[in-house]
């Protein structure tokens, strides 16, 4: 219980460093600079997600299945691969800066940011949630300290926001070196060991990012700007807090499910899934509480969008249903079935775009919201069927070490 609580706290703190940067940018930058920041930060987010798919997510699924004597060497190798990808990401940002100058301010911070993120996943794969929380807390504290200095003595700019984020990442890497035993190793070791997962995980991550942007693009192309803003406001109020907890529990669930799968412990795996379903159901109930409280919540947090209270019902339902998919997502990842995970993402993307498009055509922004809810039901049915179908042949299958 204590380990799980620390893991949830770590996810909240980790997400907070990214949300803080984006939220503060919306408050302190003039519209032109904020628009440039949004585009640059989107590129940074994609690069971070790509590295996480190659290094972080495979760590959660694969490291718990390996012999304990090899885990430190593999963790060190994963950190080195993250550093290599961080340098490559810095070069991408620097090259992109020739056309889009806002990217340049992020380039120098990319290696530290990607290594810090990988370090967090090394610790979570070892189920060392306490040290992971320490590393991420250092990141946020340093970031806040720099932002406080800018508030007191400087002037706001994209460069200072990026510097606060980047210096936090540098401090997180230093904290990891102090509190954890892993050091850097040969990157090819982790790549050879994990490539059976990383390709599928990367494709899944890219598709997940693309489907979000396509839905937003579809909404922006058809709806009035105020309708799109109203939809986003309700999502931020209802869906965003829940998705942070869902992501935290997904990260926590994958390592024990991977260990159970590798050991052939079907009883333990089902027990973990059942416990997770109860936790997800609780998150769903909390999301549904937004329905009777919708007028109060919107008046308090988004008073300009009180006319969009009608969207709270479908978005709360979508959130509650989506929460139930998390244990089965963790199970597929724990089974180390990258191809099945990507197939499930294809189902989700296809149903989301199809149902959202039909709903938008039939009922505008309200129809779009209900369409996404129907798509989530389809995704839940598909992922449950996929997880149960994979269960028997995969449990107890040995992992071939490279």
N, C-alpha and C positions, 0 to 999 in steps of 0.2 A: 504493500500500500504506500509506504514512504517513497519507494523508488518510483512508483507511478506518479505520485504527487509532484516529485521533483521533475519528472519528465514533462508533465503538463506545464509546470512553471517555466521550464526551460524553453518550451515551444512558444509560450506567450512572450517571454523576454526576447527570444530570437526574432519572432515576427514583429515585435515592437520596434526593433532597430530599423527595420525597413519601412514600417508604417509611419514611424516618427519622421523619417526623412521626407517621404512623399507628402504627409499631412502638413508639415511645417513649410515645405516649399509652396503649397497652395495658399498659405497665409501671408508669407513675407515677400514673395517675388511678384513683380509686376506681371500682368497677363502674358506679355511677349516672352519674358524670361521663363515663366512657368510652363508655357507651351514647349519651349526648347528643352526644359528640364524633363518634362514628361516623356518626350521622345528619346532623350538620352538615357533616362532611367529604364525605359522599356528595353533598350538594347542591353543594358547591364543586367536586367532581370532575366532576359533570355540566355545570356552567357552563363549566369549563375545557375539557372535551371539545367542547362546542358551539362555543365560540370557535375552537378548533383546527380544527374542521371547516369553519368559514367563512373563516378566515384562514390558519392554518398549513399544512394539508394541500393546499389549492389552490395555495399558494405553491410547494410542492415540484413540483407537476405543471405549473404554468403558467409560472412565472418563467423557467425555463431555455429555454423556447421563444420568448421575446420578444427583440426587438432589444436588444443590450447597452446601448445608449444610453438605453433606457427603464427599465432594471431598478431604478436607484436611486430614480427617482420612484415606481415601483410599490411598492417596498419601504417607502418613507416613507408612502405612502398606506395600505398594509396595517397599519402600526404605528398610524396614527391610528384606523383602524377598530377595531383591538383595544382602543385606549383608550376609544372610545365604548362598545364592548361591555363593557369593564371597569366603566365607570360604571354602565351598566344592570345588570350583575351585582351591583354594590354595592347598588343600590337594591332588587334582588330579595332580597338577604340581609337588608337592613335591614327591608324589609316582612315577610319571614318571621320576623324576630326578634320581631315582636309576638306570635306564637304559639309560637315556638321560640327561646328566648333565646340558645342556643349559636351560632346563625347570626350574631348581632350582632357577635361578636368577629372574624369573618372579613370583614365588610362593607368596612371601610376599606382592607383590603389587596388587594381584588380587582382594582382598576385596574392596580396595579403587577405583580401576578402574571400577568395576562393579557397585558400589554405585554411583560414579560420572556419569556414563552413564545413570543409572536409574533416577538420579536427573534431568538430562537434559530432559528426556522424561516426567517426572512429569510436568516440566515447559512448555514444548511444548504442552502437553495435555490441559493445562490451557490457551494455546495460549499466554503465557508470553515469547515471543521470546527475548525480551530485556534482561531479567535476564538469560535466557539460553545462550545467547551470552556472557554475563559477565562470567559465570561459565566456558565455554569452552575457552574463551580468557585467563583466569587465568591459566588454564591447559597448554596452549601452551606457554605462557610467562615464566612460571616456568620451563617448559621443555627446552626451549631455553636457559634460564639462566644457568641451570645445564650443558647443552651441551657446552655452552661457557666457563664454568669453566673447563671442561674436556679438551677442546681445548687449554686453556691457561696454565693449570698446571698439567694435567694428561696425561694418555695414553688411547687410545680407546680400549674398550673391550665390550663383550656382556653384562657384568654386569653393566657397566656405561650407556649403551644405555637403558637397562631395568630400571635402577634407575632414569634416567631423565624422562622417560615415567611415572614411578610409582609415583615419587614425584610430577609431574604435576597433576596426579589424586588425590593425597592427598590434594594438594592445591585447586583443584576444589571442593572437598567435603567441605572443610572449607569455600570456597567462597559461596557455596550453603547454608550452615547453616547461614551465615551472611545475605544473601540477600533474602532468601525465608522463609516463615512461617512454612513449613512442618518440622516435627521432626520424629523420628522413632516410630513405633507402632507395634502391634502384626502382624506378617507376615501371620498368617492363615486367617486374614480378607480378604486381597487382593487375596490370593490363592482361597478361597471359592467363591469370587465374580467373578473372571476372568477365572476360569478353563474351562469354556465353550468355551473360545477362545484360551487359551495358548497352549493346546495340538495340535490343528490344526496349529496354528502359528509356533510352534516348528517344527512340521513335514514339513511344507512348507519351513522354513528356512534351515533345514538340507538338504532337497531335492535340494534347490537352490544352496547350497554350493557343494553338491555332483556332480551335473551336470557340474559345472564349472571345477572341478578337473578331471572328466571323459573325457571331451573334450580335456583338456590339456594332459592327459595321452594318449588318442588316437593319438593326434598329435605327441607327443614325441615318441610313439612306431613306427610310420610309417615314419615320416618326418626326414630329416636331422636336426641336431641341429641348423644349421644356418637358416633353413626355419622356425622352431619354434620361434627362436629369432626374425626373421623378422616380423612374424605375431604378436608377442607380442609388438614389437616396434610400429607398426602401430596402434594397439589397444590402447597403452598408449598415442599416439599422438592424436587420433581421438575420441575414445570411452570413455577413462577415464575421461577427463574433463567434458564431457556431463553427465556421470553417476553420478557425484557428484551433479550437479544441479538437475538431475532427482530425486535423493534420497532426496534432500532438499525439493522439491515441493511435493513429496509423503508424507513426514512427516507433511508438513503444511496443506495438503488437507484433511487428514483423520479426524482430530477433527471436522471441520465444516461440513463435509459430515455425520459424525456420529450424530451430533446434528440435522441436517436437517432430517435424516432418522428417528430418534427417535420422532421428532415432526411431522412427516408426511408432511414435507415441500418439496414436489416434485419439485415445481418451483424453490425454492432456491437451491436444490441439482443440478438440471439441469443447473442453472445459474453458479454455482461453477464449474461444469464439463466443461461447454463451455469456461469459462475464462481460465481454466487450459489447455484445448486443444489448445487455442491460444498461451499460453506460451510454451507449448511443441512443437508446430509447429515452433516457433521461434528458439528453441534450435535445432530442426531438420535442419532448414535452415542454422544455423551456422555450424553444422556438415558437411553439404553438401558443404560448402565453401572450405572445405579441398580438394575437388576433383580438382578444377582448380589450387589450391595452393600446390598440393601434392609434387612437386619437390622441391619447395622452403622450405616447412616445413620440409621435410625429410633431406634435405641438412643442415638445421640449427640445428635441434634437434637430429637427428639420422643419421649422415652422413655415418655410416657403412652399413646402410640398404636402401640406395637409390634404389637398384635393386628391392625392394619390393613395389615400388610406385603403381604397378598394384593392390595391395590389398586395396588401399585407397578407391576405388569406392565401393566395396561390404561392407566394414566396415562402411563407411559413411552412406550408405543406411540403413544398419542394425541399426545404431545409430538413424537415423531420424525416422525410423519406430518404433523402440523400445520406443522412447520418447512418441509416441502417446498412448502407453498402460498405461502410468502412471495414467491419470485421472480415468481410469476404474479399475485399481488396487486399487486406493484410494477409489473408490465407493464400491467395494466389501468389503474392510476392514471396511469402514464406516457403511455398512449394518450389520457388525458383523457376517458375514457368513464365518466362518473358514473352514467348509467343502468345500464350493464352491471355496475358495481361494486355498486349497490344490488340488482340482480337476484341477483347472487351471494350477497349477504348474506341475502337472503330464503331462498335454498336452504339456506344454512348454518343459519339460525335454525330453519327448519322441520324439517330433519333432526336437529338437536340436540335440540329439544324432543320430537320424535316418538320418536327412538331412546332418549333418556334416560328418557322416560315408560314405554316398553315394557320397557326393561331394569330399571327400578325395580320395575315390577309383577311381573316374572318372577324377579328375583334380589336385591331389596333394594339395599344400597349397592354390592355387587359388580356386580350387573346394571346399575346406573346408570353405574358407571365404564366397563364394557364398551360400554354403549349410546353413551356419548360418543365412544368410540374408533371405533365403526362410523360415527357421524355425521361424524367427521373424514375418514374414507375417502371418504364420499359428497361431502363438501365439496371434497376434493382433486380427485376425478374431474371434478366440475362446473367448478371454476375453471380446470383445465388445458384442458378443452374450450372454455370461454368465451374464454380468452386466445388460443388458437390460431385460433379462429374470427374473432376481431377483428383478427388480425395483419395480414393482407394489405390489407383495405380501408382500415385506419386509418393505417398507416405511410405517411408522405409527405403526409398531409392537412394543409393549412395551417391555422393558427389565425387566427380572425377577431378582430382587436383591437377593443375597444369604443372 
